[in-house]
C-alpha cells in the first residue's frame, strides 16, 4: 500500500510504502519505507497500533524479529 505525502503549516511529509509484518510473532504492524527519509539504509521503520516498546518490553539495542508477510 502507498500513502501519499502531505503538507501541514510547518513541514512537508513525503509518500511512504507500507508492507504488512508480524513483530515477535505477536503484534501485527507495518514496515514503512519513506521515499524521502533522513535515515540511512541500516534503519527500518515499523509502525503498529500498540506501543511496541511497552508491549514487547523493549529497550534501545534490543533485537526484534520482524516477519514481512507476502501474498501467496
CHARMM-style PDB file with segment names, atoms N, HN, CA, C and O in Angstrom:
ATOM      1  N   UNK     1       0.850  -1.160   0.000  1.00  0.00      PROA
ATOM      2  CA  UNK     1       0.000   0.000   0.000  1.00  0.00      PROA
ATOM      3  C   UNK     1       0.904   1.234   0.000  1.00  0.00      PROA
ATOM      4  O   UNK     1       1.952   1.248   0.645  1.00  0.00      PROA
ATOM      5  N   UNK     2       0.492   2.246  -0.716  1.00  0.00      PROA
ATOM      6  HN  UNK     2      -0.360   2.234  -1.240  1.00  0.00      PROA
ATOM      7  CA  UNK     2       1.234   3.508  -0.698  1.00  0.00      PROA
ATOM      8  C   UNK     2       0.347   4.587  -0.096  1.00  0.00      PROA
ATOM      9  O   UNK     2      -0.832   4.703  -0.430  1.00  0.00      PROA
ATOM     10  N   UNK     3       0.935   5.374   0.797  1.00  0.00      PROA
ATOM     11  HN  UNK     3       1.893   5.281   1.069  1.00  0.00      PROA
ATOM     12  CA  UNK     3       0.238   6.506   1.410  1.00  0.00      PROA
ATOM     13  C   UNK     3       0.866   7.770   0.839  1.00  0.00      PROA
ATOM     14  O   UNK     3       2.076   7.973   0.938  1.00  0.00      PROA
ATOM     15  N   UNK     4       0.046   8.602   0.251  1.00  0.00      PROA
ATOM     16  HN  UNK     4      -0.937   8.436   0.171  1.00  0.00      PROA
ATOM     17  CA  UNK     4       0.531   9.829  -0.373  1.00  0.00      PROA
ATOM     18  C   UNK     4       1.037  10.815   0.673  1.00  0.00      PROA
ATOM     19  O   UNK     4       0.523  10.877   1.790  1.00  0.00      PROA
ATOM     20  N   UNK     5       2.038  11.571   0.297  1.00  0.00      PROA
ATOM     21  HN  UNK     5       2.456  11.521  -0.610  1.00  0.00      PROA
ATOM     22  CA  UNK     5       2.575  12.603   1.170  1.00  0.00      PROA
ATOM     23  C   UNK     5       1.580  13.732   1.367  1.00  0.00      PROA
ATOM     24  O   UNK     5       0.576  13.829   0.661  1.00  0.00      PROA
ATOM     25  N   UNK     6       1.877  14.583   2.340  1.00  0.00      PROA
ATOM     26  HN  UNK     6       2.693  14.504   2.913  1.00  0.00      PROA
ATOM     27  CA  UNK     6       1.005  15.720   2.602  1.00  0.00      PROA
ATOM     28  C   UNK     6       1.830  16.846   3.226  1.00  0.00      PROA
ATOM     29  O   UNK     6       2.995  16.662   3.577  1.00  0.00      PROA
ATOM     30  N   UNK     7       1.210  17.996   3.353  1.00  0.00      PROA
ATOM     31  HN  UNK     7       0.263  18.146   3.068  1.00  0.00      PROA
ATOM     32  CA  UNK     7       1.879  19.175   3.873  1.00  0.00      PROA
ATOM     33  C   UNK     7       1.002  19.794   4.946  1.00  0.00      PROA
ATOM     34  O   UNK     7      -0.215  19.884   4.788  1.00  0.00      PROA
ATOM     35  N   UNK     8       1.633  20.226   6.055  1.00  0.00      PROA
ATOM     36  HN  UNK     8       2.622  20.152   6.183  1.00  0.00      PROA
ATOM     37  CA  UNK     8       0.868  20.994   7.042  1.00  0.00      PROA
ATOM     38  C   UNK     8       1.498  22.379   7.139  1.00  0.00      PROA
ATOM     39  O   UNK     8       2.307  22.745   6.286  1.00  0.00      PROA
ATOM     40  N   UNK     9       1.152  23.141   8.141  1.00  0.00      PROA
ATOM     41  HN  UNK     9       0.495  22.844   8.834  1.00  0.00      PROA
ATOM     42  CA  UNK     9       1.666  24.505   8.257  1.00  0.00      PROA
ATOM     43  C   UNK     9       3.182  24.561   8.393  1.00  0.00      PROA
ATOM     44  O   UNK     9       3.812  25.520   7.946  1.00  0.00      PROA
ATOM     45  N   UNK    10       3.771  23.534   9.011  1.00  0.00      PROA
ATOM     46  HN  UNK    10       3.259  22.756   9.374  1.00  0.00      PROA
ATOM     47  CA  UNK    10       5.191  23.596   9.350  1.00  0.00      PROA
ATOM     48  C   UNK    10       6.121  22.799   8.464  1.00  0.00      PROA
ATOM     49  O   UNK    10       7.291  23.159   8.332  1.00  0.00      PROA
ATOM     50  N   UNK    11       5.640  21.720   7.846  1.00  0.00      PROA
ATOM     51  HN  UNK    11       4.690  21.427   7.953  1.00  0.00      PROA
ATOM     52  CA  UNK    11       6.552  20.896   7.061  1.00  0.00      PROA
ATOM     53  C   UNK    11       5.813  20.045   6.043  1.00  0.00      PROA
ATOM     54  O   UNK    11       4.585  19.973   6.029  1.00  0.00      PROA
ATOM     55  N   UNK    12       6.602  19.404   5.195  1.00  0.00      PROA
ATOM     56  HN  UNK    12       7.600  19.462   5.206  1.00  0.00      PROA
ATOM     57  CA  UNK    12       6.083  18.507   4.175  1.00  0.00      PROA
ATOM     58  C   UNK    12       6.472  17.081   4.532  1.00  0.00      PROA
ATOM     59  O   UNK    12       7.609  16.824   4.929  1.00  0.00      PROA
ATOM     60  N   UNK    13       5.539  16.160   4.394  1.00  0.00      PROA
ATOM     61  HN  UNK    13       4.615  16.369   4.072  1.00  0.00      PROA
ATOM     62  CA  UNK    13       5.770  14.740   4.650  1.00  0.00      PROA
ATOM     63  C   UNK    13       5.685  14.005   3.323  1.00  0.00      PROA
ATOM     64  O   UNK    13       4.701  14.148   2.598  1.00  0.00      PROA
ATOM     65  N   UNK    14       6.700  13.224   2.997  1.00  0.00      PROA
ATOM     66  HN  UNK    14       7.500  13.108   3.586  1.00  0.00      PROA
ATOM     67  CA  UNK    14       6.734  12.504   1.735  1.00  0.00      PROA
ATOM     68  C   UNK    14       5.891  11.241   1.765  1.00  0.00      PROA
ATOM     69  O   UNK    14       5.440  10.798   2.822  1.00  0.00      PROA
ATOM     70  N   UNK    15       5.689  10.678   0.601  1.00  0.00      PROA
ATOM     71  HN  UNK    15       6.055  11.037  -0.257  1.00  0.00      PROA
ATOM     72  CA  UNK    15       4.946   9.427   0.468  1.00  0.00      PROA
ATOM     73  C   UNK    15       5.698   8.277   1.126  1.00  0.00      PROA
ATOM     74  O   UNK    15       6.923   8.309   1.247  1.00  0.00      PROA
ATOM     75  N   UNK    16       4.949   7.261   1.549  1.00  0.00      PROA
ATOM     76  HN  UNK    16       3.954   7.235   1.451  1.00  0.00      PROA
ATOM     77  CA  UNK    16       5.552   6.053   2.113  1.00  0.00      PROA
ATOM     78  C   UNK    16       4.871   4.828   1.521  1.00  0.00      PROA
ATOM     79  O   UNK    16       3.706   4.872   1.127  1.00  0.00      PROA
ATOM     80  N   UNK    17       5.618   3.742   1.467  1.00  0.00      PROA
ATOM     81  HN  UNK    17       6.564   3.706   1.786  1.00  0.00      PROA
ATOM     82  CA  UNK    17       5.060   2.439   1.114  1.00  0.00      PROA
ATOM     83  C   UNK    17       4.994   1.614   2.385  1.00  0.00      PROA
ATOM     84  O   UNK    17       5.897   1.678   3.219  1.00  0.00      PROA
ATOM     85  N   UNK    18       3.932   0.842   2.537  1.00  0.00      PROA
ATOM     86  HN  UNK    18       3.198   0.790   1.860  1.00  0.00      PROA
ATOM     87  CA  UNK    18       3.716   0.034   3.744  1.00  0.00      PROA
ATOM     88  C   UNK    18       3.618  -1.438   3.365  1.00  0.00      PROA
ATOM     89  O   UNK    18       2.970  -1.800   2.383  1.00  0.00      PROA
ATOM     90  N   UNK    19       4.276  -2.282   4.162  1.00  0.00      PROA
ATOM     91  HN  UNK    19       4.803  -1.988   4.959  1.00  0.00      PROA
ATOM     92  CA  UNK    19       4.256  -3.723   3.963  1.00  0.00      PROA
ATOM     93  C   UNK    19       3.818  -4.379   5.270  1.00  0.00      PROA
ATOM     94  O   UNK    19       4.363  -4.051   6.324  1.00  0.00      PROA
ATOM     95  N   UNK    20       2.851  -5.295   5.234  1.00  0.00      PROA
ATOM     96  HN  UNK    20       2.408  -5.561   4.378  1.00  0.00      PROA
ATOM     97  CA  UNK    20       2.376  -5.916   6.472  1.00  0.00      PROA
ATOM     98  C   UNK    20       3.459  -6.789   7.102  1.00  0.00      PROA
ATOM     99  O   UNK    20       4.190  -7.492   6.405  1.00  0.00      PROA
ATOM    100  N   UNK    21       3.549  -6.733   8.440  1.00  0.00      PROA
ATOM    101  HN  UNK    21       2.955  -6.162   9.006  1.00  0.00      PROA
ATOM    102  CA  UNK    21       4.542  -7.507   9.179  1.00  0.00      PROA
ATOM    103  C   UNK    21       3.924  -8.073  10.450  1.00  0.00      PROA
ATOM    104  O   UNK    21       2.874  -7.624  10.910  1.00  0.00      PROA
ATOM    105  N   UNK    22       4.605  -9.067  11.000  1.00  0.00      PROA
ATOM    106  HN  UNK    22       5.458  -9.431  10.626  1.00  0.00      PROA
ATOM    107  CA  UNK    22       4.315  -9.584  12.336  1.00  0.00      PROA
ATOM    108  C   UNK    22       5.598  -9.376  13.146  1.00  0.00      PROA
ATOM    109  O   UNK    22       6.678  -9.795  12.730  1.00  0.00      PROA
ATOM    110  N   UNK    23       5.469  -8.734  14.293  1.00  0.00      PROA
ATOM    111  HN  UNK    23       4.592  -8.395  14.631  1.00  0.00      PROA
ATOM    112  CA  UNK    23       6.621  -8.420  15.130  1.00  0.00      PROA
ATOM    113  C   UNK    23       6.657  -9.400  16.298  1.00  0.00      PROA
ATOM    114  O   UNK    23       5.691  -9.519  17.052  1.00  0.00      PROA
ATOM    115  N   UNK    24       7.783 -10.100  16.439  1.00  0.00      PROA
ATOM    116  HN  UNK    24       8.568 -10.004  15.826  1.00  0.00      PROA
ATOM    117  CA  UNK    24       7.978 -11.064  17.533  1.00  0.00      PROA
ATOM    118  C   UNK    24       6.856 -12.109  17.616  1.00  0.00      PROA
ATOM    119  O   UNK    24       6.514 -12.569  18.705  1.00  0.00      PROA
ATOM    120  N   UNK    25       6.289 -12.481  16.465  1.00  0.00      PROA
ATOM    121  HN  UNK    25       6.567 -12.108  15.580  1.00  0.00      PROA
ATOM    122  CA  UNK    25       5.197 -13.469  16.401  1.00  0.00      PROA
ATOM    123  C   UNK    25       3.992 -13.082  17.245  1.00  0.00      PROA
ATOM    124  O   UNK    25       3.194 -13.946  17.609  1.00  0.00      PROA
ATOM    125  N   UNK    26       3.843 -11.784  17.568  1.00  0.00      PROA
ATOM    126  HN  UNK    26       4.491 -11.082  17.273  1.00  0.00      PROA
ATOM    127  CA  UNK    26       2.778 -11.353  18.477  1.00  0.00      PROA
ATOM    128  C   UNK    26       1.939 -10.191  17.972  1.00  0.00      PROA
ATOM    129  O   UNK    26       0.724 -10.172  18.171  1.00  0.00      PROA
ATOM    130  N   UNK    27       2.568  -9.230  17.325  1.00  0.00      PROA
ATOM    131  HN  UNK    27       3.555  -9.245  17.163  1.00  0.00      PROA
ATOM    132  CA  UNK    27       1.893  -7.967  17.019  1.00  0.00      PROA
ATOM    133  C   UNK    27       1.880  -7.727  15.516  1.00  0.00      PROA
ATOM    134  O   UNK    27       2.918  -7.812  14.860  1.00  0.00      PROA
ATOM    135  N   UNK    28       0.692  -7.424  14.967  1.00  0.00      PROA
ATOM    136  HN  UNK    28      -0.151  -7.356  15.501  1.00  0.00      PROA
ATOM    137  CA  UNK    28       0.597  -7.030  13.564  1.00  0.00      PROA
ATOM    138  C   UNK    28       1.002  -5.571  13.437  1.00  0.00      PROA
ATOM    139  O   UNK    28       0.680  -4.744  14.290  1.00  0.00      PROA
ATOM    140  N   UNK    29       1.708  -5.274  12.364  1.00  0.00      PROA
ATOM    141  HN  UNK    29       1.969  -5.946  11.672  1.00  0.00      PROA
ATOM    142  CA  UNK    29       2.134  -3.900  12.129  1.00  0.00      PROA
ATOM    143  C   UNK    29       2.479  -3.720  10.673  1.00  0.00      PROA
ATOM    144  O   UNK    29       2.027  -4.482   9.819  1.00  0.00      PROA
ATOM    145  N   UNK    30       3.280  -2.710  10.388  1.00  0.00      PROA
ATOM    146  HN  UNK    30       3.648  -2.091  11.082  1.00  0.00      PROA
ATOM    147  CA  UNK    30       3.703  -2.440   9.016  1.00  0.00      PROA
ATOM    148  C   UNK    30       5.136  -1.933   9.000  1.00  0.00      PROA
ATOM    149  O   UNK    30       5.556  -1.157   9.858  1.00  0.00      PROA
ATOM    150  N   UNK    31       5.863  -2.392   8.010  1.00  0.00      PROA
ATOM    151  HN  UNK    31       5.522  -3.023   7.313  1.00  0.00      PROA
ATOM    152  CA  UNK    31       7.183  -1.839   7.713  1.00  0.00      PROA
ATOM    153  C   UNK    31       6.919  -0.706   6.742  1.00  0.00      PROA
ATOM    154  O   UNK    31       6.221  -0.893   5.745  1.00  0.00      PROA
ATOM    155  N   UNK    32       7.462   0.459   7.016  1.00  0.00      PROA
ATOM    156  HN  UNK    32       8.029   0.611   7.826  1.00  0.00      PROA
ATOM    157  CA  UNK    32       7.254   1.573   6.095  1.00  0.00      PROA
ATOM    158  C   UNK    32       8.584   1.984   5.484  1.00  0.00      PROA
ATOM    159  O   UNK    32       9.610   2.050   6.161  1.00  0.00      PROA
ATOM    160  N   UNK    33       8.538   2.255   4.202  1.00  0.00      PROA
ATOM    161  HN  UNK    33       7.705   2.201   3.652  1.00  0.00      PROA
ATOM    162  CA  UNK    33       9.705   2.785   3.511  1.00  0.00      PROA
ATOM    163  C   UNK    33       9.330   4.154   2.987  1.00  0.00      PROA
ATOM    164  O   UNK    33       8.434   4.298   2.156  1.00  0.00      PROA
ATOM    165  N   UNK    34      10.018   5.134   3.479  1.00  0.00      PROA
ATOM    166  HN  UNK    34      10.745   5.017   4.155  1.00  0.00      PROA
ATOM    167  CA  UNK    34       9.752   6.509   3.060  1.00  0.00      PROA
ATOM    168  C   UNK    34      10.506   6.785   1.765  1.00  0.00      PROA
ATOM    169  O   UNK    34      11.674   6.422   1.623  1.00  0.00      PROA
ATOM    170  N   UNK    35       9.834   7.422   0.839  1.00  0.00      PROA
ATOM    171  HN  UNK    35       8.886   7.717   0.954  1.00  0.00      PROA
ATOM    172  CA  UNK    35      10.500   7.793  -0.393  1.00  0.00      PROA
ATOM    173  C   UNK    35      11.507   8.911  -0.141  1.00  0.00      PROA
ATOM    174  O   UNK    35      12.415   9.139  -0.940  1.00  0.00      PROA
ATOM    175  N   UNK    36      11.329   9.604   0.985  1.00  0.00      PROA
ATOM    176  HN  UNK    36      10.591   9.418   1.634  1.00  0.00      PROA
ATOM    177  CA  UNK    36      12.262  10.651   1.407  1.00  0.00      PROA
ATOM    178  C   UNK    36      12.486  10.454   2.897  1.00  0.00      PROA
ATOM    179  O   UNK    36      11.529  10.498   3.670  1.00  0.00      PROA
ATOM    180  N   UNK    37      13.726  10.238   3.317  1.00  0.00      PROA
ATOM    181  HN  UNK    37      14.503  10.203   2.689  1.00  0.00      PROA
ATOM    182  CA  UNK    37      13.986   9.947   4.723  1.00  0.00      PROA
ATOM    183  C   UNK    37      15.327  10.520   5.149  1.00  0.00      PROA
ATOM    184  O   UNK    37      16.210  10.734   4.318  1.00  0.00      PROA
ATOM    185  N   UNK    38      15.481  10.771   6.453  1.00  0.00      PROA
ATOM    186  HN  UNK    38      14.764  10.598   7.129  1.00  0.00      PROA
ATOM    187  CA  UNK    38      16.773  11.214   6.967  1.00  0.00      PROA
ATOM    188  C   UNK    38      17.558  10.049   7.553  1.00  0.00      PROA
ATOM    189  O   UNK    38      18.663  10.246   8.058  1.00  0.00      PROA
ATOM    190  N   UNK    39      16.998   8.815   7.495  1.00  0.00      PROA
ATOM    191  HN  UNK    39      16.100   8.654   7.084  1.00  0.00      PROA
ATOM    192  CA  UNK    39      17.702   7.622   7.955  1.00  0.00      PROA
ATOM    193  C   UNK    39      18.489   7.003   6.807  1.00  0.00      PROA
ATOM    194  O   UNK    39      18.115   7.136   5.642  1.00  0.00      PROA
ATOM    195  N   UNK    40      19.601   6.313   7.153  1.00  0.00      PROA
ATOM    196  HN  UNK    40      19.905   6.205   8.100  1.00  0.00      PROA
ATOM    197  CA  UNK    40      20.320   5.569   6.123  1.00  0.00      PROA
ATOM    198  C   UNK    40      19.738   4.163   6.016  1.00  0.00      PROA
ATOM    199  O   UNK    40      18.779   3.833   6.714  1.00  0.00      PROA
ATOM    200  N   UNK    41      20.312   3.333   5.146  1.00  0.00      PROA
ATOM    201  HN  UNK    41      21.091   3.601   4.579  1.00  0.00      PROA
ATOM    202  CA  UNK    41      19.764   2.001   4.861  1.00  0.00      PROA
ATOM    203  C   UNK    41      19.873   1.031   6.038  1.00  0.00      PROA
ATOM    204  O   UNK    41      19.307  -0.060   5.974  1.00  0.00      PROA
ATOM    205  N   UNK    42      20.578   1.391   7.104  1.00  0.00      PROA
ATOM    206  HN  UNK    42      21.038   2.278   7.156  1.00  0.00      PROA
ATOM    207  CA  UNK    42      20.714   0.491   8.253  1.00  0.00      PROA
ATOM    208  C   UNK    42      19.510   0.566   9.198  1.00  0.00      PROA
ATOM    209  O   UNK    42      19.445  -0.183  10.173  1.00  0.00      PROA
ATOM    210  N   UNK    43      18.561   1.461   8.919  1.00  0.00      PROA
ATOM    211  HN  UNK    43      18.614   2.070   8.128  1.00  0.00      PROA
ATOM    212  CA  UNK    43      17.406   1.659   9.797  1.00  0.00      PROA
ATOM    213  C   UNK    43      16.125   1.329   9.037  1.00  0.00      PROA
ATOM    214  O   UNK    43      15.920   1.791   7.914  1.00  0.00      PROA
ATOM    215  N   UNK    44      15.257   0.516   9.669  1.00  0.00      PROA
ATOM    216  HN  UNK    44      15.424   0.141  10.581  1.00  0.00      PROA
ATOM    217  CA  UNK    44      13.922   0.313   9.112  1.00  0.00      PROA
ATOM    218  C   UNK    44      12.917   0.909  10.090  1.00  0.00      PROA
ATOM    219  O   UNK    44      13.175   0.988  11.291  1.00  0.00      PROA
ATOM    220  N   UNK    45      11.789   1.322   9.572  1.00  0.00      PROA
ATOM    221  HN  UNK    45      11.579   1.258   8.596  1.00  0.00      PROA
ATOM    222  CA  UNK    45      10.746   1.900  10.423  1.00  0.00      PROA
ATOM    223  C   UNK    45       9.555   0.951  10.461  1.00  0.00      PROA
ATOM    224  O   UNK    45       9.044   0.520   9.427  1.00  0.00      PROA
ATOM    225  N   UNK    46       9.129   0.638  11.676  1.00  0.00      PROA
ATOM    226  HN  UNK    46       9.544   0.988  12.516  1.00  0.00      PROA
ATOM    227  CA  UNK    46       7.998  -0.246  11.913  1.00  0.00      PROA
ATOM    228  C   UNK    46       6.936   0.544  12.675  1.00  0.00      PROA
ATOM    229  O   UNK    46       7.242   1.243  13.641  1.00  0.00      PROA
ATOM    230  N   UNK    47       5.686   0.422  12.230  1.00  0.00      PROA
ATOM    231  HN  UNK    47       5.438  -0.146  11.446  1.00  0.00      PROA
ATOM    232  CA  UNK    47       4.582   1.044  12.958  1.00  0.00      PROA
ATOM    233  C   UNK    47       3.612  -0.052  13.386  1.00  0.00      PROA
ATOM    234  O   UNK    47       3.538  -1.109  12.759  1.00  0.00      PROA
ATOM    235  N   UNK    48       2.880   0.206  14.448  1.00  0.00      PROA
ATOM    236  HN  UNK    48       2.941   1.064  14.958  1.00  0.00      PROA
ATOM    237  CA  UNK    48       1.918  -0.763  14.975  1.00  0.00      PROA
ATOM    238  C   UNK    48       0.825  -0.011  15.726  1.00  0.00      PROA
ATOM    239  O   UNK    48       1.019   1.140  16.117  1.00  0.00      PROA
ATOM    240  N   UNK    49      -0.320  -0.650  15.928  1.00  0.00      PROA
ATOM    241  HN  UNK    49      -0.478  -1.585  15.611  1.00  0.00      PROA
ATOM    242  CA  UNK    49      -1.403   0.007  16.647  1.00  0.00      PROA
ATOM    243  C   UNK    49      -1.194   0.048  18.160  1.00  0.00      PROA
ATOM    244  O   UNK    49      -2.012   0.612  18.886  1.00  0.00      PROA
ATOM    245  N   UNK    50      -0.102  -0.550  18.634  1.00  0.00      PROA
ATOM    246  HN  UNK    50       0.563  -1.009  18.044  1.00  0.00      PROA
ATOM    247  CA  UNK    50       0.222  -0.538  20.065  1.00  0.00      PROA
ATOM    248  C   UNK    50       1.627   0.025  20.238  1.00  0.00      PROA
ATOM    249  O   UNK    50       2.404   0.069  19.285  1.00  0.00      PROA
ATOM    250  N   UNK    51       1.950   0.454  21.451  1.00  0.00      PROA
ATOM    251  HN  UNK    51       1.319   0.418  22.226  1.00  0.00      PROA
ATOM    252  CA  UNK    51       3.281   0.964  21.761  1.00  0.00      PROA
ATOM    253  C   UNK    51       4.214  -0.240  21.909  1.00  0.00      PROA
ATOM    254  O   UNK    51       4.200  -0.925  22.932  1.00  0.00      PROA
ATOM    255  N   UNK    52       5.017  -0.486  20.885  1.00  0.00      PROA
ATOM    256  HN  UNK    52       5.028   0.070  20.055  1.00  0.00      PROA
ATOM    257  CA  UNK    52       5.829  -1.705  20.836  1.00  0.00      PROA
ATOM    258  C   UNK    52       6.825  -1.817  21.982  1.00  0.00      PROA
ATOM    259  O   UNK    52       7.024  -2.908  22.517  1.00  0.00      PROA
ATOM    260  N   UNK    53       7.442  -0.729  22.362  1.00  0.00      PROA
ATOM    261  HN  UNK    53       7.280   0.157  21.927  1.00  0.00      PROA
ATOM    262  CA  UNK    53       8.423  -0.788  23.463  1.00  0.00      PROA
ATOM    263  C   UNK    53       7.770  -1.326  24.741  1.00  0.00      PROA
ATOM    264  O   UNK    53       8.363  -2.140  25.449  1.00  0.00      PROA
ATOM    265  N   UNK    54       6.568  -0.875  25.026  1.00  0.00      PROA
ATOM    266  HN  UNK    54       6.087  -0.214  24.450  1.00  0.00      PROA
ATOM    267  CA  UNK    54       5.887  -1.330  26.233  1.00  0.00      PROA
ATOM    268  C   UNK    54       5.369  -2.759  26.076  1.00  0.00      PROA
ATOM    269  O   UNK    54       5.592  -3.604  26.943  1.00  0.00      PROA
ATOM    270  N   UNK    55       4.681  -3.023  24.974  1.00  0.00      PROA
ATOM    271  HN  UNK    55       4.499  -2.337  24.270  1.00  0.00      PROA
ATOM    272  CA  UNK    55       4.070  -4.342  24.755  1.00  0.00      PROA
ATOM    273  C   UNK    55       5.113  -5.456  24.739  1.00  0.00      PROA
ATOM    274  O   UNK    55       4.870  -6.540  25.268  1.00  0.00      PROA
ATOM    275  N   UNK    56       6.288  -5.190  24.127  1.00  0.00      PROA
ATOM    276  HN  UNK    56       6.486  -4.309  23.697  1.00  0.00      PROA
ATOM    277  CA  UNK    56       7.319  -6.218  23.995  1.00  0.00      PROA
ATOM    278  C   UNK    56       8.468  -6.036  24.980  1.00  0.00      PROA
ATOM    279  O   UNK    56       9.464  -6.757  24.922  1.00  0.00      PROA
ATOM    280  N   UNK    57       8.325  -5.069  25.884  1.00  0.00      PROA
ATOM    281  HN  UNK    57       7.516  -4.483  25.931  1.00  0.00      PROA
ATOM    282  CA  UNK    57       9.350  -4.778  26.900  1.00  0.00      PROA
ATOM    283  C   UNK    57      10.720  -4.544  26.256  1.00  0.00      PROA
ATOM    284  O   UNK    57      11.712  -5.174  26.623  1.00  0.00      PROA
ATOM    285  N   UNK    58      10.748  -3.614  25.279  1.00  0.00      PROA
ATOM    286  HN  UNK    58       9.943  -3.102  24.981  1.00  0.00      PROA
ATOM    287  CA  UNK    58      11.958  -3.332  24.514  1.00  0.00      PROA
ATOM    288  C   UNK    58      12.721  -2.143  25.081  1.00  0.00      PROA
ATOM    289  O   UNK    58      12.141  -1.207  25.629  1.00  0.00      PROA
ATOM    290  N   UNK    59      14.024  -2.211  24.932  1.00  0.00      PROA
ATOM    291  HN  UNK    59      14.495  -2.972  24.487  1.00  0.00      PROA
ATOM    292  CA  UNK    59      14.911  -1.092  25.249  1.00  0.00      PROA
ATOM    293  C   UNK    59      15.815  -0.864  24.042  1.00  0.00      PROA
ATOM    294  O   UNK    59      15.916  -1.734  23.176  1.00  0.00      PROA
ATOM    295  N   UNK    60      16.473   0.292  23.973  1.00  0.00      PROA
ATOM    296  HN  UNK    60      16.391   0.998  24.677  1.00  0.00      PROA
ATOM    297  CA  UNK    60      17.404   0.566  22.885  1.00  0.00      PROA
ATOM    298  C   UNK    60      18.412  -0.571  22.768  1.00  0.00      PROA
ATOM    299  O   UNK    60      18.956  -1.040  23.768  1.00  0.00      PROA
ATOM    300  N   UNK    61      18.653  -1.008  21.535  1.00  0.00      PROA
ATOM    301  HN  UNK    61      18.211  -0.627  20.722  1.00  0.00      PROA
ATOM    302  CA  UNK    61      19.636  -2.050  21.291  1.00  0.00      PROA
ATOM    303  C   UNK    61      19.072  -3.467  21.264  1.00  0.00      PROA
ATOM    304  O   UNK    61      19.764  -4.389  20.834  1.00  0.00      PROA
ATOM    305  N   UNK    62      17.837  -3.662  21.713  1.00  0.00      PROA
ATOM    306  HN  UNK    62      17.275  -2.912  22.062  1.00  0.00      PROA
ATOM    307  CA  UNK    62      17.236  -4.995  21.663  1.00  0.00      PROA
ATOM    308  C   UNK    62      17.009  -5.412  20.215  1.00  0.00      PROA
ATOM    309  O   UNK    62      16.663  -4.589  19.367  1.00  0.00      PROA
ATOM    310  N   UNK    63      17.206  -6.690  19.946  1.00  0.00      PROA
ATOM    311  HN  UNK    63      17.487  -7.358  20.635  1.00  0.00      PROA
ATOM    312  CA  UNK    63      16.913  -7.225  18.622  1.00  0.00      PROA
ATOM    313  C   UNK    63      15.458  -7.673  18.606  1.00  0.00      PROA
ATOM    314  O   UNK    63      14.938  -8.179  19.600  1.00  0.00      PROA
ATOM    315  N   UNK    64      14.807  -7.478  17.455  1.00  0.00      PROA
ATOM    316  HN  UNK    64      15.229  -7.066  16.647  1.00  0.00      PROA
ATOM    317  CA  UNK    64      13.397  -7.795  17.306  1.00  0.00      PROA
ATOM    318  C   UNK    64      13.211  -8.590  16.017  1.00  0.00      PROA
ATOM    319  O   UNK    64      13.755  -8.230  14.973  1.00  0.00      PROA
ATOM    320  N   UNK    65      12.442  -9.671  16.099  1.00  0.00      PROA
ATOM    321  HN  UNK    65      12.000  -9.963  16.947  1.00  0.00      PROA
ATOM    322  CA  UNK    65      12.129 -10.461  14.904  1.00  0.00      PROA
ATOM    323  C   UNK    65      10.959  -9.795  14.201  1.00  0.00      PROA
ATOM    324  O   UNK    65       9.918  -9.542  14.807  1.00  0.00      PROA
ATOM    325  N   UNK    66      11.142  -9.513  12.909  1.00  0.00      PROA
ATOM    326  HN  UNK    66      11.988  -9.719  12.417  1.00  0.00      PROA
ATOM    327  CA  UNK    66      10.094  -8.911  12.089  1.00  0.00      PROA
ATOM    328  C   UNK    66       9.913  -9.792  10.867  1.00  0.00      PROA
ATOM    329  O   UNK    66      10.844  -9.981  10.083  1.00  0.00      PROA
ATOM    330  N   UNK    67       8.706 -10.334  10.708  1.00  0.00      PROA
ATOM    331  HN  UNK    67       7.950 -10.181  11.344  1.00  0.00      PROA
ATOM    332  CA  UNK    67       8.395 -11.178   9.547  1.00  0.00      PROA
ATOM    333  C   UNK    67       7.545 -10.379   8.579  1.00  0.00      PROA
ATOM    334  O   UNK    67       6.446  -9.945   8.921  1.00  0.00      PROA
ATOM    335  N   UNK    68       8.057 -10.184   7.360  1.00  0.00      PROA
ATOM    336  HN  UNK    68       8.950 -10.537   7.082  1.00  0.00      PROA
ATOM    337  CA  UNK    68       7.313  -9.448   6.329  1.00  0.00      PROA
ATOM    338  C   UNK    68       6.387 -10.439   5.648  1.00  0.00      PROA
ATOM    339  O   UNK    68       6.834 -11.478   5.161  1.00  0.00      PROA
ATOM    340  N   UNK    69       5.097 -10.123   5.612  1.00  0.00      PROA
ATOM    341  HN  UNK    69       4.734  -9.279   6.008  1.00  0.00      PROA
ATOM    342  CA  UNK    69       4.095 -11.004   5.027  1.00  0.00      PROA
ATOM    343  C   UNK    69       3.983 -10.734   3.532  1.00  0.00      PROA
ATOM    344  O   UNK    69       3.968  -9.582   3.097  1.00  0.00      PROA
ATOM    345  N   UNK    70       3.906 -11.804   2.753  1.00  0.00      PROA
ATOM    346  HN  UNK    70       3.919 -12.740   3.106  1.00  0.00      PROA
ATOM    347  CA  UNK    70       3.780 -11.665   1.310  1.00  0.00      PROA
ATOM    348  C   UNK    70       2.516 -12.382   0.859  1.00  0.00      PROA
ATOM    349  O   UNK    70       1.979 -13.226   1.576  1.00  0.00      PROA
ATOM    350  N   UNK    71       2.061 -12.047  -0.301  1.00  0.00      PROA
ATOM    351  HN  UNK    71       2.498 -11.361  -0.883  1.00  0.00      PROA
ATOM    352  CA  UNK    71       0.879 -12.712  -0.865  1.00  0.00      PROA
ATOM    353  C   UNK    71       1.275 -14.103  -1.345  1.00  0.00      PROA
ATOM    354  O   UNK    71       2.386 -14.293  -1.838  1.00  0.00      PROA
ATOM    355  N   UNK    72       0.371 -15.085  -1.205  1.00  0.00      PROA
ATOM    356  HN  UNK    72      -0.533 -14.931  -0.804  1.00  0.00      PROA
ATOM    357  CA  UNK    72       0.682 -16.451  -1.675  1.00  0.00      PROA
ATOM    358  C   UNK    72       0.780 -16.531  -3.180  1.00  0.00      PROA
ATOM    359  OT1 UNK    72       1.035 -17.604  -3.726  1.00  0.00      PROA
TER     360      UNK     72
END
